[in-house]
Amino acid sequence: MRRIGLAFAFAVVLTTPLNAQTLRERMIELFTFGDCGAALCLGGISQLIGHGDHFIGSADLTGETALSFTTNAIAINVGNVPIPSTSPGASFEFVDGLPVRTSGSSGPIFAERAETIGRGRILAGINATYTKIKSIRGVPLDNLVFRFGHEDIDPAGLGDPNFENDLIEVQTNLDVNLFVANAFITFGITDAIDIGVAVPFVTVDLAGNSTASILPFGSGASSVHLFDGTAADPVLVSVTSVSGTAAGIGDIAARLKMWVNDAGALNMGLIAEARFPTGDETNLLGSGEFALRGFGIMSARIGDFTPHLNLGYAYRKADFQNNTVLATVGFDQLLVPWATLAVDFLSEWQLGDSELPIASPIVYQTPIARTVESTFIPNRRDDLMTGSVGFKLAPNDLWRIIVNAQVPLGNGGVQSTASYTAGFELHF
C-alpha cells in the first residue's frame, strides 16, 4: 500500500500540461492565416489598399463564438466522463459480527444499485477510458464550416459598398482523442453509508487543419480581399494547421452514498456527487466549473439478475453548461460464477435552451437582402444518450477485471465513435 501511495503522489506531481501554449490558444490558430498575427488578417495588396483588417471584427465575433462552442463542448464532454460505479462487487451484511454475502453478481460498471459495500470495507481500483470524438451535434469534426462576414463600414448597411458582400469560408478538420484514467476508492463508514472519491487523469490529443477561402461577391468582383498576391494574380485560399497535447488531473469527484432500505427483493438508495473544477479548462482537461449531482436508486435482486434504475438531477455552475435530468436504466446478470454481464442505457436530458453559443447569421441589406448562416452546426438540444455493455470478471473474491464499451445514441452534444474502458477493482 505504501508503494501504491507513493506512485499515486508521484503521478499527481507529474501530470501537468505538456504544452506552454494551451490547447484553447492552439484552437485560435485554426482561424489565423498568413503572417500578420491576427485572425483573418489579409495580406498582399489588401493590406496596401486598406482592406487587410476588414474581417478581423467578424473573427472576433463569429470566430470567438465558434471557438467557444467547440472548446466548451469538448471540455464538457471530458467533465462528463462517467466515474466508476460505487456499487460493490459483492455486498455483505454483518450478522453477529460476521460478514454475510448478500449478492452474487459483480455489479454494474457505470450505473448504481442501492447496496453499499459494508462497514469497514474498501473498494478501490483504476480504469482507463479511450474516446475518439467524431461529431458535434451531428456535424463531423472533419467537416466543420464557419463563415465570416465583412465589417460594415460607411455608409451603414452591410452590403454597401459592394465589396462588403465578400465572405471568408473556413473549413476545419479536427481530430480530438481523449484518454481518461480514473483512480477511485470507496470506504464503508457504516453498513448503510459509503464515501468515495475518484481522481481522473486526462490526456487530450488535438490535431487539426483549416482551409480558408475568400468568396468574392459576383462574377465580376474585383480582388480587393485576398490572402496574398495582387489583383491580377490573387491568392484567395490559405491553409493552416495545429497540433498539441495536454495532460493532467481532471475534475475530481467526491461521493456520498446511502442505502435507504433493504426490502429483500427491492432496495432503494441515494447518492450525492460533487465534481470540483480541478481540471485545467484552458487545456480542455475539465469543465472549469463546480457541478453537483444527486440521484435516487432503485434496484432489485431476482436470483442472479439485478435490474436497476437511477433518476436524478445535475446542477452545473457554468456559463456554457445546462442543468440536466439524469436517467439510467439497466441490469447486471451473473453468467457464471466468475463473470457478470452489465448492460445500461445512460442519458442526460437538457433543461432549458442550450447555453452553448451558436454564431449569429450574417444579414445583408444590399444589393440583395439575404441571410447567410455562419455555421452548419445546428441550434438543437444537447440531450445525451449512451448504450453501455460490459463484463466484470472475478478470478477471486478480491479482484474484479472490467471491460466495457459505450456507444452514443442520437446527435446531441459531442459524440464519439465509441468509448472503450478497461480496468480493475480491488475489494477488501
C-alpha positions in Angstrom: 0.0 0.0 0.0 2.9 2.4 0.7 4.2 1.8 -2.8 0.8 2.5 -4.3 0.5 5.7 -2.3 4.0 6.9 -3.4 3.2 6.1 -7.1 -0.1 7.9 -6.8 1.6 11.0 -5.4 4.3 10.9 -8.0 1.7 10.8 -10.8 -0.1 13.8 -9.4 3.1 15.8 -9.4 4.0 14.8 -13.0 0.6 15.3 -14.6 0.9 18.9 -15.7 0.1 20.3 -19.2 2.8 19.3 -21.7 2.5 22.5 -23.8 3.4 26.0 -22.8 0.7 27.1 -25.2 -2.7 26.0 -24.1 -5.0 23.9 -26.4 -7.5 26.8 -26.5 -4.8 29.0 -27.8 -3.9 26.4 -30.3 -7.5 26.3 -31.5 -7.3 30.1 -32.2 -4.6 29.3 -34.7 -7.2 27.5 -36.8 -8.6 30.9 -37.8 -5.2 32.6 -38.2 -3.8 32.7 -41.7 -0.6 34.3 -43.2 2.0 36.1 -41.1 0.2 39.2 -39.9 -0.6 37.7 -36.5 -4.3 38.3 -36.3 -7.2 36.0 -37.1 -8.5 36.5 -40.7 -6.0 39.3 -41.3 -5.4 39.6 -45.1 -2.1 40.2 -46.8 -0.8 41.2 -50.2 -2.4 44.2 -51.9 -5.3 44.0 -49.4 -3.0 45.4 -46.7 -1.6 48.1 -49.1 -5.0 49.5 -50.1 -6.5 49.3 -46.5 -8.6 46.2 -46.8 -6.4 43.9 -44.7 -8.3 44.1 -41.4 -11.9 44.3 -42.6 -12.7 40.7 -41.4 -10.9 40.9 -38.1 -14.1 42.1 -36.3 -16.0 39.2 -37.7 -13.3 36.9 -36.5 -13.6 38.4 -33.0 -17.3 37.7 -33.0 -18.1 34.7 -35.2 -14.6 33.1 -34.6 -14.8 33.6 -30.8 -18.3 32.1 -30.8 -17.2 29.1 -32.9 -14.1 28.7 -30.7 -16.2 28.9 -27.5 -18.7 26.4 -28.8 -16.2 23.9 -29.9 -13.8 24.0 -27.0 -16.6 24.2 -24.4 -18.4 21.3 -26.0 -15.2 19.2 -25.8 -14.4 20.3 -22.2 -18.0 19.5 -21.1 -17.5 16.0 -22.7 -14.3 15.5 -20.6 -16.1 16.6 -17.5 -19.0 14.2 -18.1 -16.8 11.1 -18.4 -18.7 8.7 -16.1 -16.8 7.7 -13.0 -16.8 4.0 -11.9 -19.8 2.6 -10.0 -19.6 2.7 -6.2 -21.8 -0.4 -6.1 -20.0 -3.4 -4.6 -18.7 -6.4 -6.4 -20.2 -8.4 -3.6 -22.4 -7.0 -0.8 -22.2 -8.0 2.8 -24.3 -7.6 5.9 -22.8 -8.1 9.4 -24.7 -10.7 11.3 -23.5 -11.4 14.8 -20.3 -9.6 13.9 -19.6 -11.7 10.9 -19.8 -10.6 7.2 -22.6 -12.5 5.3 -22.6 -12.2 1.5 -25.9 -10.8 0.1 -25.5 -10.5 -3.7 -24.0 -12.8 -6.3 -23.2 -10.7 -9.4 -20.2 -8.4 -9.5 -22.4 -5.3 -10.0 -22.8 -2.6 -12.7 -19.9 -0.7 -14.2 -21.1 2.9 -14.5 -24.7 2.7 -13.1 -25.5 2.2 -9.4 -27.5 -0.2 -7.4 -28.7 0.5 -3.9 -26.5 -1.7 -1.8 -23.4 -0.3 -0.1 -20.1 -2.2 0.4 -20.4 -2.7 4.2 -18.9 -1.1 7.3 -15.1 -1.0 7.3 -14.8 -2.5 3.7 -12.9 -0.8 0.9 -13.4 -0.8 -2.9 -10.5 0.7 -4.9 -9.3 0.5 -8.4 -8.3 2.1 -11.7 -9.9 2.1 -15.0 -9.0 3.8 -18.3 -11.4 5.1 -21.0 -10.4 6.0 -24.6 -12.7 8.2 -26.6 -12.3 9.5 -30.2 -14.6 12.4 -30.8 -16.4 12.2 -34.1 -19.0 15.0 -34.2 -20.7 18.0 -32.6 -24.5 18.0 -32.8 -24.2 15.5 -35.7 -21.7 17.6 -37.7 -18.5 15.6 -38.3 -15.4 17.1 -36.8 -13.6 16.7 -40.2 -16.2 19.0 -41.9 -16.8 22.0 -39.6 -17.6 25.0 -41.7 -17.6 28.6 -40.4 -18.4 31.8 -42.5 -17.1 35.2 -41.7 -18.7 38.4 -42.9 -17.1 41.8 -43.8 -17.1 44.7 -41.4 -20.0 47.2 -42.0 -18.2 50.4 -43.0 -19.7 53.7 -44.1 -22.3 54.0 -45.5 -24.3 52.0 -42.9 -26.0 48.8 -44.0 -24.0 45.6 -44.7 -23.5 45.2 -48.5 -22.7 48.8 -49.4 -20.0 49.3 -50.7 -20.4 46.2 -52.9 -17.2 44.5 -51.6 -18.9 44.1 -48.2 -20.7 41.2 -49.7 -17.4 39.2 -49.8 -17.2 36.2 -47.5 -14.5 34.2 -45.9 -15.4 30.5 -45.5 -13.2 28.3 -43.2 -13.5 24.6 -43.4 -11.9 22.9 -40.4 -10.9 19.4 -39.9 -10.3 18.4 -36.2 -9.0 15.2 -34.7 -9.6 15.0 -30.9 -8.7 12.0 -28.8 -9.3 11.6 -25.1 -7.7 9.2 -22.6 -9.1 9.3 -19.1 -7.7 7.1 -16.3 -9.8 7.2 -13.2 -8.3 6.2 -9.8 -11.1 5.6 -7.3 -11.6 4.5 -3.7 -14.8 3.9 -1.7 -14.9 3.3 2.1 -17.8 1.9 4.1 -18.4 4.2 7.1 -21.4 2.1 8.2 -23.4 -0.8 6.8 -25.6 1.9 5.1 -23.2 4.7 4.2 -20.2 4.9 1.9 -18.0 7.7 0.9 -15.8 7.8 -2.1 -13.5 9.8 -4.3 -12.4 9.5 -8.0 -9.4 11.3 -9.4 -9.3 11.4 -13.2 -6.0 11.8 -15.1 -6.8 13.2 -18.5 -4.8 13.3 -21.7 -6.1 15.3 -24.7 -4.5 15.0 -28.2 -5.6 17.6 -30.6 -4.7 18.0 -34.3 -6.4 20.0 -37.0 -6.2 22.0 -40.1 -8.2 24.7 -41.7 -8.7 25.9 -45.3 -9.9 29.5 -45.7 -11.4 30.6 -49.0 -12.3 34.2 -49.9 -15.6 34.2 -51.8 -15.9 37.4 -53.8 -19.4 38.6 -54.5 -20.5 38.4 -58.1 -18.7 37.1 -61.2 -17.1 40.4 -62.0 -15.9 41.2 -58.5 -12.5 42.9 -58.1 -9.9 41.3 -55.8 -9.7 43.8 -53.0 -9.7 41.0 -50.5 -7.0 38.4 -50.8 -4.6 36.5 -48.6 -1.6 37.4 -50.8 -0.7 38.4 -54.3 -2.1 41.1 -56.5 -5.5 41.9 -58.1 -4.2 40.4 -61.3 -2.8 37.3 -59.6 -4.8 36.9 -56.3 -4.3 34.3 -53.7 -7.8 33.5 -52.4 -7.1 30.3 -50.4 -4.9 29.8 -47.4 -4.2 26.8 -45.2 -3.1 26.5 -41.5 -2.7 23.6 -39.2 -2.3 23.0 -35.4 -1.5 20.2 -33.0 -1.0 19.8 -29.3 -1.2 17.5 -26.3 -2.1 18.3 -22.7 -2.2 16.0 -19.7 -3.1 16.5 -16.1 -5.7 15.9 -13.4 -9.3 16.3 -14.5 -12.3 17.2 -12.4 -12.1 15.3 -9.1 -15.4 13.8 -7.9 -16.5 13.0 -4.3 -19.5 10.9 -3.5 -21.7 10.1 -0.5 -24.0 7.0 -0.9 -26.7 5.9 1.5 -28.6 2.6 1.4 -32.1 3.8 2.4 -33.8 0.5 2.9 -33.4 -3.2 2.4 -36.7 -4.8 1.5 -35.2 -8.0 0.3 -36.1 -8.2 -3.4 -36.3 -4.4 -3.8 -33.7 -1.9 -2.5 -33.5 1.9 -2.5 -30.6 4.3 -2.1 -29.4 7.9 -2.6 -26.2 9.4 -4.0 -24.8 12.9 -3.8 -21.8 13.6 -6.0 -19.7 16.8 -6.3 -17.3 17.4 -9.2 -14.7 20.1 -8.5 -13.1 22.2 -11.2 -9.6 20.8 -10.7 -9.1 20.2 -14.4 -7.4 22.9 -16.4 -10.1 24.1 -18.7 -7.7 26.1 -20.9 -6.2 22.7 -21.9 -9.6 21.0 -22.2 -8.9 18.8 -19.1 -12.0 19.7 -17.3 -15.3 21.7 -17.4 -13.9 24.6 -15.5 -16.8 24.9 -13.0 -18.3 23.1 -10.0 -21.0 20.6 -10.6 -23.3 18.7 -8.2 -25.3 15.6 -8.9 -27.9 13.9 -6.8 -30.0 10.8 -7.7 -32.1 8.1 -6.3 -31.5 4.4 -6.9 -33.9 1.5 -7.1 -32.5 -2.0 -7.6 -33.9 -5.4 -7.3 -32.5 -8.9 -6.9 -34.1 -11.7 -8.8 -31.8 -14.6 -8.3 -28.6 -13.7 -10.2 -30.4 -11.0 -12.2 -30.2 -7.4 -10.8 -32.1 -4.7 -12.6 -31.6 -1.0 -11.5 -33.0 2.4 -12.2 -31.2 5.7 -11.4 -33.0 9.0 -11.6 -31.5 12.4 -10.7 -30.5 16.0 -11.4 -27.2 17.6 -12.3 -26.5 21.2 -11.4 -23.7 22.9 -13.2 -22.4 26.4 -12.1 -21.1 27.4 -15.6 -21.9 29.9 -18.3 -21.9 27.3 -21.2 -23.4 24.3 -19.4 -27.0 23.4 -18.9 -28.5 21.7 -15.8 -29.8 18.3 -16.8 -32.1 15.4 -15.7 -30.2 12.1 -15.3 -31.7 8.8 -16.1 -30.0 5.4 -16.2 -31.7 2.0 -16.6 -30.1 -1.4 -16.9 -29.1 -4.6 -15.3 -26.3 -6.9 -14.3 -26.5 -10.6 -14.7 -24.3 -13.3 -13.3 -23.5 -15.6 -16.2 -21.1 -18.0 -14.5 -19.5 -17.7 -11.0 -16.6 -15.6 -12.3 -18.3 -13.5 -15.0 -21.1 -10.8 -14.9 -22.7 -9.1 -17.8 -23.6 -5.4 -17.2 -25.9 -3.5 -19.7 -27.1 0.1 -19.3 -28.8 2.9 -21.1 -27.3 6.2 -19.7 -28.9 9.6 -20.5 -28.9 13.3 -19.7 -31.8 15.5 -20.7 -31.1 19.2 -21.1 -33.2 21.7 -19.1 -34.0 25.0 -20.9 -32.4 26.4 -24.0 -28.8 25.4 -24.8 -26.2 27.5 -23.0 -23.6 26.7 -25.8 -23.5 29.8 -28.1 -24.1 29.4 -31.9 -22.7 32.2 -34.1 -25.4 34.5 -35.4 -26.2 34.6 -39.2 -24.8 37.2 -41.4 -27.5 39.6 -42.6 -27.1 41.6 -45.8 -29.2 44.6 -46.7 -27.9 45.3 -50.3 -27.8 44.7 -53.2 -29.9 41.7 -52.3 -31.5 41.3 -48.8 -30.4 37.9 -47.7 -29.2 35.9 -44.7 -26.1 33.6 -44.7 -25.6 31.1 -41.9 -22.3 31.4 -40.0 -22.1 27.7 -39.3 -23.7 24.4 -40.2 -23.8 23.4 -36.6 -27.5 23.2 -35.8 -29.1 25.0 -32.9 -30.5 22.0 -31.2 -30.8 20.3 -27.8 -27.8 18.6 -26.3 -29.6 15.6 -24.9 -27.0 12.8 -24.4 -27.9 9.1 -24.7 -25.4 6.2 -24.5 -25.6 2.5 -24.6 -23.2 0.6 -22.4 -22.3 -3.0 -22.5 -19.5 -4.6 -20.4 -18.3 -7.5 -18.3 -16.9 -7.9 -14.9 -14.6 -10.9 -14.5 -13.9 -12.1 -10.9 -11.0 -14.6 -10.7 -11.5 -14.5 -6.9 -13.3 -12.6 -4.2 -10.6 -9.9 -4.1 -10.2 -8.8 -7.7 -12.5 -7.7 -10.5 -11.4 -7.1 -14.1 -13.6 -4.6 -16.1 -14.1 -4.4 -19.9 -16.7 -2.1 -21.3 -17.8 -0.3 -24.5 -20.1 2.8 -24.7 -21.9 3.6 -28.0 -23.5 7.1 -28.4 -27.1 7.2 -29.4 -28.5 10.3 -31.1 -26.7 13.5 -32.2 -26.8 15.8 -29.2 -23.7 17.5 -27.9 -20.3 15.9 -28.5 -20.4 12.4 -29.8 -17.6 9.8 -30.2 -17.4 6.8 -32.4 -17.3 4.7 -29.3 -15.7 4.7 -25.9 -13.8 1.8 -24.5 -13.0 1.1 -20.9 -10.7 -1.4 -19.2 -9.6 -1.6 -15.6 -9.7 -3.5 -12.3 -11.2 -3.3 -8.8 -9.9 -4.5 -5.5 -12.3 -5.4 -2.7 -11.1 -5.9 0.8 
